């Protein structure tokens, strides 16, 4: 990434420009993904683009981008106060059958447990 690109993305008003940069440059060696994730977390006030980026990276390479995905999910949990994007994370990251694996996912993934408890506060897990 060039300094000019970083300067432009630092002025990103809501995370969309950063998300588009990730989508358009995924896999390119000059892409500074840790910086982009930090920038997206800083700029996305509602969690819309952090959730989208987590799902996108998970679809591309869930193991290779595991650290970034986890960081984006954690930020989405914090930002999505109205629970607009959390349901899509459950399906997009953990699969459409996540409901059949609640106990094992809760035991192995703190982000899953946190999302599930936000969406289903009276559930026993």
PEBELGI-V847740 format. One record per helix or strand of 2 or more residues. SS is the DSSP state (2 for helix, 1 for strand). FROM is the first residue (numbers start at 1). LEN is the number of residues. If there is no record, write none. Layout:
SS	FROM	LEN
SS	FROM	LEN
This chain:
2	3	8
2	16	10
2	33	11
2	48	14
2	66	14
2	86	9
2	98	11
2	110	10
